[in-house]
Amino acid sequence: MSDIDRILSADPVIEPSANFAARVMGQVREEATAPPPIEFPWRRFLPVAITCAAVLLIAVGLAVANFDPTAVPVQPEAELLPAFDVALLSQPSAIAAIALIGSLLVAWLATRFAALPSRELF
């Protein structure tokens, strides 16, 4: 009889270690008593995602508007002229104030979304 036949014909007895069942049951009990996993904070993520999407769409829109060689270049200052005075936009403090107001608006929206129950949000 060859070595392979002898090895394959031998029927070894496989036994678990002495405390195998106790260890497995201990792990099962730990998993059963573990707290549920933390959910992703969608209510806090949604305002940020909407703001980023809006900024991206505005940037793409400005890039597409300036892409045509025959088109007149879009200048945001000229587009905003009816809403804001040009002198106001040339002031660094006014630009900082507008950025601060926008940041506060995003933070306010985030806290409003965080206060809503998840069933009302989706």
Secondary structure, 3 states (H helix, E strand, C coil): CCHHHHHHHCCCCCCCCCCHHHHHHHHHHHHHHCCCCCCCCHHHHHHHHHHHHHHHHHHHHHHHHCCCCCCCCCCHHHHCCCCCCHHHHCCHHHHHHHHHHHHHHHHHHHHHHHHCCHHHHC
